[in-house]
Amino acid sequence: MLFFRTDHEPYYQEAIATLRNSTVWRLTGEPWPFEHETVFQNRADIHHSCAAQYTPATV
């Protein structure tokens, strides 16, 4: 699993586009494990999050 979070909108949009165009990563609605607010989240006005599952290609 990949859990990604950032407060930088362009970076988030690029990461989402990369994951959507990937043949081995699939975006999921998986909840974040052990969720707790970080110092950086507390300082940011807003943040964006996503989770993705690695799904290797089958031969």
C-alpha positions as CSV (number, residue, x, y, z in Angstrom):
1,M,0.0,0.0,0.0
2,L,1.0,3.6,-0.7
3,F,-0.4,6.4,1.5
4,F,0.3,9.8,0.2
5,R,-0.4,13.2,1.7
6,T,0.7,16.7,0.9
7,D,-0.4,20.3,1.4
8,H,0.8,21.3,-2.0
9,E,-2.0,21.2,-4.6
10,P,0.1,20.9,-7.8
11,Y,2.2,18.1,-6.2
12,Y,-1.0,16.2,-5.2
13,Q,-2.5,16.6,-8.7
14,E,0.7,15.3,-10.3
15,A,0.8,12.3,-7.9
16,I,-2.8,11.4,-8.6
17,A,-2.3,11.6,-12.4
18,T,0.8,9.4,-12.1
19,L,-1.1,6.8,-10.1
20,R,-4.1,6.9,-12.4
21,N,-1.9,6.4,-15.5
22,S,0.1,3.6,-13.8
23,T,-0.4,0.0,-14.9
24,V,0.6,-1.4,-11.4
25,W,-1.0,1.1,-9.0
26,R,-4.7,1.4,-8.3
27,L,-6.2,4.2,-6.2
28,T,-8.3,2.9,-3.3
29,G,-10.5,4.4,-0.6
30,E,-8.4,2.6,2.0
31,P,-8.3,4.5,5.4
32,W,-5.0,5.7,6.7
33,P,-3.5,3.3,9.3
34,F,-2.9,4.8,12.8
35,E,-4.3,8.2,11.7
36,H,-3.2,11.1,13.9
37,E,-2.6,14.7,13.1
38,T,1.1,15.6,12.5
39,V,2.9,18.8,13.3
40,F,2.8,19.6,9.5
41,Q,-0.9,18.9,9.2
42,N,-1.5,21.2,12.2
43,R,0.4,24.0,10.4
44,A,-1.2,23.6,7.0
45,D,-4.6,25.2,6.1
46,I,-5.5,22.1,4.0
47,H,-4.0,18.8,2.9
48,H,-4.8,16.2,0.3
49,S,-4.6,12.5,0.8
50,C,-4.9,9.3,-1.2
51,A,-4.1,5.6,-0.9
52,A,-3.1,3.2,-3.7
53,Q,-2.6,-0.5,-3.9
54,Y,0.3,-2.1,-5.8
55,T,-1.1,-4.7,-8.2
56,P,1.8,-6.3,-10.2
57,A,1.1,-7.3,-13.7
58,T,0.4,-11.0,-14.2
59,V,2.2,-12.8,-17.0
